[in-house]
Amino acid sequence: MTAELFPPTLPIMTTMGRTQDGRSWLAALPSLVEEVRERWSLRLGAPFHGGSCSWVAPARLPDGGPAVLKITWPHREAAGEAEGLRWWGGRGAVRVYRHDEAAYALLVERCDPGEPLGVAALAPEERLLLAAEVLNELWSAPPPAETALERLGDVTAEWADLVEERMERLRPGFDPGLVAHGVRLLRELPGGAARRVVLHGDFNPGNVLAARRRPWLAIDAKPMIGDPGYDPWPVVEQIDDPFLHPDPSAVVAVRCALVADAVGEDVRRLQAWAVARRVEMALWAAEHDIPGGATPIMEEVRVLAGLAGL
C-alpha cells in the first residue's frame, strides 16, 4: 500500500488518534484496506479528505466501473448502514455493492460529480426543497418487519437518561425547565409518531451529494426505525445557519414550515424534535468541554421551544 492512501493530514488521523482504541484501529487500517482491496479486486485512488471515523476512497471495480470504498471504525452508529442502504435499494441513497460486516467495510455507488448539497450554488430554500425530495424517497416504503436496525425510541430514551445524568453531574447552569422539556420530548416523541420509516439518522447537507443516476443521493447514513420528524432538523440548521440571521426565529419558522409541507409532516413536530436533539447536543458539548459550544446551543433551544409552543 502506498503512503498516498494514508496521509497524516486525513482528519481520521487526528480524531481516531485521541484514544487507545482509535490508535489501534489506525495501526491495523493499512492491512485491512489492502486485504479488502485484494479480495474485492479493486483499484484505489487517494482517499477523500473528510470524515472523522471512516477511511473513504474512490475505487474502480474489476470491470472498470466507479465505486467508493468505506472502512469505518467499528461503533454502534455505523452498524446498520449497510442494511439501511440495502433496504432503500437506491431510492434516495447510494446503492451498496459489497459489505463485510466484521471489517465494517462497504463498497458503494460513487456520486458524480459529488458536490455536497451544502455548497450548491442555490438559495437555501431551493436546497431545502431538494433535501425534502431525498427524504421523501428514503421514506417511500414502510420499514421491514424484521430488522436489526435500532428503534429510534430506544436510542432517544438512552439519550434522555444521559442528559439527566450529565445535568446532575456537570451542573452547567442551563435552564432546568428547558432541559426537562428536552428530556420529556426525547422520551415521548417517538411514541406519538403517525408513521414509522427507515430514518437516515444523520441527514445533514454534507451527506447529500450531486449524482448522475438521481440528481441528489444520500450517503453516510446511521439508520434507525422511527418517526420521520426526527430526520429534517440537521439539514434545516446547517443548509445556511438560521441563527446567524438578524431574526433567527423568523428564519427557522419559515424554513421548518417549508420542509414540513414538502415532506408531509407537522411543523410543530419537526420543531419539537429540534428542541430534543439540541438539548441532547448541549449536554454532550458540556460533557466534552467544547469551547463556547454548550451555552449558545441552549440559546438556540429557547428560540426553537418558543416556535414549538413549549
C-alpha positions, 0 to 999 in steps of 0.5 A, spaced: 500 500 500 502 506 498 503 512 503 498 516 498 492 512 501 494 514 508 496 521 509 497 524 516 493 530 514 486 525 513 482 528 519 481 520 521 488 521 523 487 526 528 480 524 531 481 516 531 488 518 534 485 521 541 484 514 544 487 507 545 482 504 541 482 509 535 490 508 535 489 501 534 484 501 529 489 506 525 495 501 526 491 495 523 487 500 517 493 499 512 492 491 512 485 491 512 484 496 506 489 492 502 486 485 504 479 488 502 482 491 496 485 484 494 479 480 495 474 485 492 479 486 486 479 493 486 483 499 484 484 505 489 485 512 488 487 517 494 482 517 499 477 523 500 479 528 505 473 528 510 470 524 515 472 523 522 471 515 523 471 512 516 477 511 511 473 513 504 476 512 497 474 512 490 475 505 487 474 502 480 471 495 480 474 489 476 470 491 470 472 498 470 466 501 473 466 507 479 465 505 486 467 508 493 470 504 498 468 505 506 472 502 512 469 505 518 471 504 525 467 499 528 461 503 533 454 502 534 452 508 529 455 505 523 452 498 524 446 498 520 448 502 514 449 497 510 442 494 511 439 501 511 442 502 504 440 495 502 433 496 504 432 503 500 435 499 494 437 506 491 431 510 492 434 516 495 441 513 497 447 510 494 446 503 492 451 498 496 455 493 492 459 489 497 459 489 505 463 485 510 460 486 516 466 484 521 471 489 517 465 494 517 467 495 510 462 497 504 463 498 497 458 503 494 455 507 488 460 513 487 456 520 486 458 524 480 460 529 480 459 529 488 458 536 490 455 536 497 448 539 497 451 544 502 455 548 497 450 548 491 450 554 488 442 555 490 438 559 495 437 555 501 430 554 500 431 551 493 436 546 497 431 545 502 426 543 497 431 538 494 433 535 501 425 534 502 425 530 495 431 525 498 427 524 504 421 523 501 424 517 497 428 514 503 421 514 506 417 511 500 416 504 503 414 502 510 420 499 514 421 491 514 418 487 519 424 484 521 430 488 522 436 489 526 436 496 525 435 500 532 428 503 534 429 510 534 425 510 541 430 506 544 436 510 542 432 517 544 430 514 551 438 512 552 439 519 550 434 522 555 437 518 561 444 521 559 442 528 559 439 527 566 445 524 568 450 529 565 445 535 568 446 532 575 453 531 574 456 537 570 451 542 573 452 547 567 447 552 569 442 551 563 435 552 564 432 546 568 425 547 565 428 547 558 432 541 559 426 537 562 422 539 556 428 536 552 428 530 556 420 529 556 420 530 548 426 525 547 422 520 551 415 521 548 416 523 541 417 517 538 411 514 541 406 519 538 409 518 531 403 517 525 408 513 521 414 509 522 420 509 516 427 507 515 430 514 518 437 516 515 439 518 522 444 523 520 441 527 514 445 533 514 447 537 507 454 534 507 451 527 506 447 529 500 451 529 494 450 531 486 449 524 482 448 522 475 443 516 476 438 521 481 440 528 481 441 528 489 443 521 493 444 520 500 450 517 503 453 516 510 447 514 513 446 511 521 439 508 520 434 507 525 426 505 525 422 511 527 418 517 526 420 521 520 420 528 524 426 526 527 430 526 520 429 534 517 432 538 523 440 537 521 439 539 514 434 545 516 440 548 521 446 547 517 443 548 509 445 556 511 445 557 519 438 560 521 441 563 527 446 567 524 440 571 521 438 578 524 431 574 526 433 567 527 426 565 529 423 568 523 428 564 519 427 557 522 419 558 522 419 559 515 424 554 513 421 548 518 414 550 515 417 549 508 420 542 509 414 540 513 409 541 507 414 538 502 415 532 506 408 531 509 409 532 516 407 537 522 411 543 523 410 543 530 413 536 530 419 537 526 420 543 531 419 539 537 424 534 535 429 540 534 428 542 541 430 534 543 436 533 539 439 540 541 438 539 548 441 532 547 447 536 543 448 541 549 449 536 554 454 532 550 458 539 548 458 540 556 460 533 557 466 534 552 468 541 554 467 544 547 469 551 547 463 556 547 459 550 544 454 548 550 451 555 552 449 558 545 446 551 543 441 552 549 440 559 546 438 556 540 433 551 544 429 557 547 428 560 540 426 553 537 421 551 544 418 558 543 416 556 535 414 549 538 409 552 543 413 549 549 
